Structure formats: structure tokens, C-alpha cells
Amino acid sequence: GGLGSICSQHQQASSRKERESEKERETNAVAVNESSPAVPSSRPPAQIVLVLSSDNLCALFVLGVLAILGCVYLWKLATSMNRRCKCPLCQGVYTQRRQLGEGGYGTVFTVERER
């Protein structure tokens, strides 16, 4: 009766699952050839499809501009490490003589122009 039919249905289902898993294992199996190392079965390689919609093109443009700006920034950062101040005082055009005063905005000196 009832219990016997349930057990036989369960056995049929489990044997069906075993056959399906065996087929899947065969599908996923690696073909071994004597002349070459293990090669995957005949599955096609995964492909990424990028739809060139206006949103994607705009995003690619923005990323390109940001990449260029980042490269320019890094170039300027790398090449400006050894720069010195180019103001006339630092270049030796003026010589400080004496301090006139100091306050919240800094210190004021009298300077003399070198000729």
C-alpha cells in the first residue's frame, strides 16, 4: 500500500537525482589527452557584453577625463618635489634689513633691492 509506494517513489526520485548528478559530472568532466594537460570540456568561454548606450558612453567619457586629470596631477606632484620658491625675496633680488613690526597677518620688514 501506502508506505511501499512512498518508498518506491523516493527510490525512483533518488536514483533519478543520481543519474542527473552523474550526467552533470560528465558534462563538467575534464578531458585528459596524452599530448596535452587537462583541458576543460567544450563549454564556450564566458563573454561580457557591454551595451554602448548613451549612459554608458557618458560614464566612459567621465572616467576617461578623470583618469587623464589623475595622471596630470600625479605628474605634477612627482615633478614638483624639488622646486624652490620663485619669489623675488627667495631669489635674492631683495635683502631684508630690519623688522618694522608684526601682527595678526605676519611680520613687516624693510628690504633693499640688490642691483
Secondary structure, 3 states (H helix, E strand, C coil): CHHHHHHHHHHHHHHHHHHHHHHHHHHHCCECCCCCCCECCCCCCCCCCCCCCHHHHHHHHHHHHHHHHHHHHHHHHHHCCCCCCCCCCCCCCEEEEEEEEEECCEEEEEEEECC
